Amino acid sequence: MLRGDAVNLISKAMTEMEITTIGQLSLWRVKQMNKDTVCDLLYEALRYLEEFTGVVSSDYKVASNSVKYQMLERQETIIKLQSELLACKNEQLESLQTSVKSSVGESVKAEFQSYSSALQANCPESQKPVSSEMIKKAVKTVVQEEDRTRNLMIFGLPEQDNEELSTVVSEVFSAIGEKPRIEASRVGKHKPGKAVRPVKVTAASATIVNQILAKSRNLRATEKFKTVFISPDRSPEQRAKQRELVRDIKRLVTEQPDKLHFIRNGAIKSTDKTNKTAE
């Protein structure tokens, strides 16, 4: 049944109840109708509802499928636009990086050449002129020294297989009241039966490293880490100088046993053992 059938059904029911408008409908008039007539009207009404529900359901499915298809198309369009936007951003970023690297490289190169030329023009003939390679080496050394200020070395820390090194190092620092965020690694290749490899530790700043170094002597008062030694991350030249200082201090200990000898600020200091200010 369609809408016209529904109108005919209502008109038929109104005729049977002898009314001309829906406003005249009442329960009394329905009760006055023949039972068979009421049954026929109900049967036709149920058929109409069944057919109408099927049509609505079919229309709903068609509409739903159409909406889903449109949504999928829009999602695909959005994904495509996002991909194009990302590709464009990556292209712009790569172009910017290339431009910056090129600009910085050319500027640094020009500065090196200009500085080197100026030195060569003003240096006396008896002095060796400064080349751009020498300047580069000096700059590299300065950068390495700056990086080294955030590092320190730990010696005598027992080494174990599959060790959680950062955890062990954090425990060492905790023993002297420091809990910095660090990165730690062993230096050199592991060789069974050889000396324990030192540990290189990198902190967030030189200030943290200096705080740890200032308290490092307190490890001697702990039972677990009394044989562990913490030192700055020295350059090869600084290590050579430190070894020389250690040799000299060992000689002084033998030659002057009545004095207390120690290294401070890159030099050997000596004082009477009774002097309580000595460190």
HUZIQUI-V27477 format. One record per run of one state. SS is the DSSP state (H for helix, E for strand, C for the rest). FROM is the first residue (numbers start at 1). TO is the last residue. If there is no record, write none. Layout:
# HUZIQUI-V27477
ss=<SS:SS>
from=<FROM:FROM>
to=<TO:TO>
This chain:
# HUZIQUI-V27477
ss=<C:H:C:H:C:H:C:H:C:H:C:E:C:H:C:E:C:E:C:H:C:E:C:H:C:E:C:E:C>
from=<1:3:17:22:25:27:32:35:123:132:149:151:156:165:175:183:187:199:203:206:222:229:233:236:256:259:265:267:273>
to=<2:16:21:24:26:31:34:122:131:148:150:155:164:174:182:186:198:202:205:221:228:232:235:255:258:264:266:272:279>
